[in-house]
């Protein structure tokens, strides 16, 4: 089950000044780290955590290099000026890393001891489901309150409508698709473009609709790749001078497999473009900055209220609290309506 904050009345929302949030847990110092793959908007989330906590009279400890840095004791105090001019920056000022040591009870025990040495009352982890696993076990084994913030471009976490970084990744990929469409039409070529998303097709589906793609391949639909041959032939028959095919990286065979099927079935010149990690970089768009700011603020309040082992998500414009285990045990599907729309509009 999730629960949500009740939105303030419209008049109150327009006139209310910031007031102190109840702190029944007596939180005095919290830590924050970023873990796993970086995502545009992580810095906005860090900023929100630091400035919300400071407003509430709570100190913030920044952990560098994720769980790897926590294991080694790479901690430092963060104040409001330390996060100035960061909301527009991509990547993460705290750096990130993947930690094999944290997967062991001994590694987590050492990190927990560092948090106790620094008198930390709770930890905020910004990352994806792998990062949430690490946070969950820390709480289970050592009783340290943990809150997760969904920071991943893949948008694959159950319990939140969108994840921090997703909007920017879609815009970055779409910009590349628009450019490739121009050159594809000029040379009468087919471009098969692979976008990120790991095992999820959210980015691919949004980019396919927004970019006017003729076909999209996502892991959620294990259709036979041979269907693309008919799609391309029909496009040529309709007088199209070029075709754009979007493939999610998690689709079996990837973009190269789709391109090979087109080449074999039509004999037409086909090019593959794998956008790769360019989608994880760049200045976050406004939607990611706003989402990260709102979730970062809510994460501090969650610790103050005594919540733990939950992810702060955004559902129907409200704040939702989702058990961390749900984020990897439950599946977040793509929009089937949007998938249908992509097919309808590709004629």
C-alpha positions, 0 to 999 in steps of 0.5 A, spaced: 500 500 500 502 507 498 499 513 502 499 520 499 500 527 502 493 531 502 494 537 497 493 543 501 487 548 499 488 552 493 488 559 497 493 556 502 498 553 497 498 561 494 499 564 501 503 559 505 510 561 508 514 555 509 513 552 516 517 547 521 515 540 519 514 535 525 520 531 527 517 526 532 523 522 530 528 527 533 532 527 527 538 531 527 543 529 522 542 525 515 546 522 510 545 522 502 548 518 497 547 517 489 548 510 487 548 506 480 548 509 474 548 517 474 541 520 472 540 528 470 536 531 476 540 527 481 544 534 483 537 537 484 535 532 489 541 532 493 540 540 493 533 539 495 535 534 501 540 539 503 536 545 503 530 542 506 534 539 512 538 545 513 531 549 514 529 544 519 535 545 523 538 538 521 545 537 518 547 533 512 552 528 511 554 527 503 557 520 502 562 520 496 562 515 491 555 511 493 556 505 497 563 504 495 565 510 498 560 509 505 564 503 506 571 507 505 568 512 510 568 518 504 563 522 508 563 530 509 558 535 511 554 539 506 551 546 507 546 550 503 552 553 499 555 547 497 549 545 493 549 552 490 549 552 482 548 545 482 540 544 480 542 545 472 548 540 472 548 533 470 551 527 473 552 527 481 556 532 485 557 526 490 560 522 484 557 514 484 560 507 483 558 500 483 560 496 489 561 489 490 563 490 497 557 492 499 554 486 497 557 482 503 554 483 510 561 485 512 561 491 507 555 493 510 557 492 517 563 497 516 558 502 512 553 502 518 559 503 523 561 509 519 554 512 519 554 511 527 561 514 528 558 520 524 551 520 528 547 519 522 540 518 524 538 516 517 540 515 510 537 517 503 539 513 497 538 516 490 538 510 485 535 505 482 533 498 484 540 495 485 541 501 490 535 500 493 537 493 495 543 495 498 539 500 502 534 495 504 539 490 507 542 496 511 536 497 514 534 490 515 541 488 518 543 494 522 536 498 523 539 505 520 532 508 517 533 509 509 529 512 504 530 511 497 529 516 491 528 514 484 534 516 480 534 512 474 533 514 466 530 507 465 523 509 469 523 502 471 521 502 478 514 500 480 511 505 485 512 512 481 509 515 475 516 517 473 523 517 475 529 522 476 532 523 469 527 520 465 524 526 462 531 528 460 533 522 457 527 522 452 529 529 450 536 527 449 534 521 445 529 525 441 534 530 439 538 525 436 532 521 432 530 528 429 537 529 426 538 522 424 531 522 420 534 528 416 540 525 414 536 518 413 531 522 408 536 525 404 540 519 403 533 514 403 536 510 408 533 506 414 536 508 421 535 503 426 536 507 433 537 503 439 536 507 446 537 505 453 532 503 458 535 496 460 530 491 461 524 496 460 521 500 454 519 506 456 524 511 453 523 507 446 516 508 446 516 515 448 521 516 443 518 512 438 511 516 438 514 523 439 519 522 433 514 519 428 518 512 428 515 507 423 516 501 428 518 500 435 521 494 439 521 493 446 522 488 451 515 488 454 513 485 447 517 479 444 514 480 437 518 476 432 523 481 429 521 479 422 515 483 422 519 489 421 520 487 413 513 488 412 513 495 415 519 497 411 516 495 405 509 498 406 513 505 408 517 504 401 510 503 398 507 509 401 512 513 398 516 514 404 524 516 403 526 514 409 524 510 415 526 510 423 526 504 427 526 505 435 529 499 439 530 498 446 537 496 448 533 490 452 530 487 446 533 480 444 538 482 439 538 489 440 538 494 434 543 490 430 539 484 430 533 488 427 538 491 422 540 485 420 533 482 419 531 488 414 537 488 410 536 480 409 529 481 407 529 488 403 536 489 401 535 496 403 541 500 405 540 500 413 544 504 418 545 502 426 546 508 431 546 506 438 545 512 442 548 509 449 551 513 455 549 520 451 542 519 454 545 519 461 548 526 461 547 533 460 543 538 464 536 536 466 530 539 463 525 542 467 520 536 469 526 532 472 528 538 476 521 539 479 521 532 480 527 531 484 526 537 488 519 535 490 522 528 492 528 530 495 524 535 500 519 529 501 525 524 503 527 529 509 520 529 511 519 522 511 525 521 515 523 526 520 516 522 521 519 516 522 518 512 516 524 507 513 525 502 508 520 506 503 521 509 496 518 516 495 515 516 489 510 521 485 503 518 483 498 522 480 501 528 482 501 526 489 507 523 494 507 516 495 511 511 500 512 505 497 516 499 500 523 498 497 522 491 496 516 493 492 520 496 487 524 490 485 518 485 486 513 488 482 513 490 475 512 496 472 509 496 465 509 500 459 503 504 457 499 499 453 495 505 450 501 509 448 504 503 444 497 502 441 498 510 439 505 508 436 502 503 431 496 507 429 500 513 427 506 510 424 501 509 417 
